[in-house]
Amino acid sequence: MFEEPLDAEQVFGHHVGMSRTPVRRRRAVILLVAVSATAVLTGPVASALARHGGRSPAAERTYVVQPGDTVWSIAARNDGGRDPRLEVDAIIRRNGLQDARILPGQALVVPLAA
């Protein structure tokens, strides 16, 4: 009954020289595919955000400059509690102004805060 001694390492028929390399390779390939797919899928999104400054296209309105108005005061009224410097730049760019000088009666296109 007990003629052959049991070898604890051979009980389930595993070979001593067994390698885990195929499992590691498979995991590495799956990780590489996942990272590549993520890069491919997020690339267009990142470039679109970079093109639009991370903001969605906002609606615009026309504002007629009143006496005493400045681009800063118009932007501060319209900025939704954010830093008005971004709105000042947007107003100057959108209206093709050389600087922040405006005149009463001048019509400005003002982007609405999102």
C-alpha positions as CSV (number, residue, x, y, z in Angstrom):
1,M,0.0,0.0,0.0
2,F,2.8,2.5,0.8
3,E,5.5,1.2,-1.5
4,E,6.0,4.5,-3.3
5,P,6.7,7.6,-1.2
6,L,4.6,10.6,-2.0
7,D,6.4,13.7,-3.3
8,A,4.5,16.8,-2.1
9,E,5.6,18.8,-5.2
10,Q,4.4,16.1,-7.7
11,V,1.0,15.4,-6.1
12,F,-1.0,17.0,-8.9
13,G,1.3,16.2,-11.8
14,H,3.0,19.6,-12.0
15,H,6.4,19.6,-13.5
16,V,9.3,21.3,-11.6
17,G,10.4,23.3,-14.7
18,M,6.9,24.9,-15.2
19,S,7.1,28.5,-16.3
20,R,4.6,31.4,-15.7
21,T,5.9,33.3,-18.8
22,P,2.8,32.6,-21.0
23,V,0.5,34.1,-18.3
24,R,2.8,37.1,-17.9
25,R,3.0,37.6,-21.6
26,R,-0.8,37.4,-22.0
27,R,-1.3,40.0,-19.2
28,A,1.3,42.3,-20.8
29,V,-0.4,42.0,-24.2
30,I,-3.9,42.7,-22.7
31,L,-2.5,45.7,-20.8
32,L,-0.8,47.0,-24.0
33,V,-4.0,46.6,-26.0
34,A,-6.0,48.4,-23.3
35,V,-3.6,51.3,-23.1
36,S,-3.5,51.6,-26.9
37,A,-7.3,51.5,-27.2
38,T,-7.6,54.2,-24.5
39,A,-5.1,56.4,-26.3
40,V,-6.8,56.0,-29.7
41,L,-10.3,56.7,-28.2
42,T,-9.3,59.7,-26.1
43,G,-7.0,61.3,-28.7
44,P,-9.9,63.0,-30.7
45,V,-11.5,64.2,-27.5
46,A,-8.3,65.8,-26.2
47,S,-7.6,67.5,-29.5
48,A,-11.2,68.8,-29.7
49,L,-10.9,70.2,-26.2
50,A,-7.5,71.8,-27.1
51,R,-9.0,73.4,-30.2
52,H,-12.0,74.9,-28.3
53,G,-10.1,75.8,-25.1
54,G,-12.0,73.2,-23.1
55,R,-15.2,75.1,-23.3
56,S,-18.3,74.3,-25.3
57,P,-19.4,76.7,-27.9
58,A,-21.3,79.4,-26.1
59,A,-24.1,81.5,-27.3
60,E,-23.5,85.2,-28.1
61,R,-25.4,88.4,-27.7
62,T,-24.9,91.9,-29.0
63,Y,-24.3,94.6,-26.4
64,V,-24.4,98.4,-27.2
65,V,-21.7,100.2,-25.2
66,Q,-23.0,102.8,-22.8
67,P,-21.1,105.8,-21.5
68,G,-18.7,104.8,-18.7
69,D,-18.6,101.1,-19.9
70,T,-15.2,99.4,-20.2
71,V,-14.5,96.0,-21.7
72,W,-13.6,94.9,-18.1
73,S,-17.0,96.0,-16.7
74,I,-18.9,94.3,-19.5
75,A,-16.9,91.1,-19.0
76,A,-17.4,91.2,-15.2
77,R,-21.1,91.6,-15.6
78,N,-21.1,88.6,-18.0
79,D,-18.5,86.2,-16.5
80,G,-20.8,84.2,-14.2
81,G,-18.5,84.6,-11.2
82,R,-15.3,83.5,-12.9
83,D,-12.2,85.5,-13.6
84,P,-13.2,88.3,-16.0
85,R,-9.8,88.3,-17.8
86,L,-10.9,85.3,-19.9
87,E,-14.0,87.1,-20.9
88,V,-12.1,90.4,-21.7
89,D,-9.8,88.4,-24.0
90,A,-12.8,86.7,-25.6
91,I,-14.6,90.0,-26.2
92,I,-11.5,91.6,-27.7
93,R,-10.8,88.6,-30.0
94,R,-14.4,88.2,-31.1
95,N,-14.8,91.8,-32.0
96,G,-11.4,92.2,-33.6
97,L,-10.4,95.0,-31.3
98,Q,-6.7,96.1,-31.2
99,D,-6.9,96.9,-27.5
100,A,-9.6,97.4,-24.8
101,R,-10.7,100.9,-26.0
102,I,-14.4,101.1,-26.8
103,L,-16.7,104.0,-27.6
104,P,-20.3,104.6,-26.4
105,G,-22.8,103.4,-29.0
106,Q,-20.4,100.8,-30.3
107,A,-22.0,97.3,-30.8
108,L,-20.0,94.5,-29.3
109,V,-20.6,90.7,-29.7
110,V,-20.3,89.3,-26.2
111,P,-20.1,85.6,-25.6
112,L,-22.6,84.4,-23.0
113,A,-21.1,82.8,-19.9
114,A,-21.7,79.0,-19.9
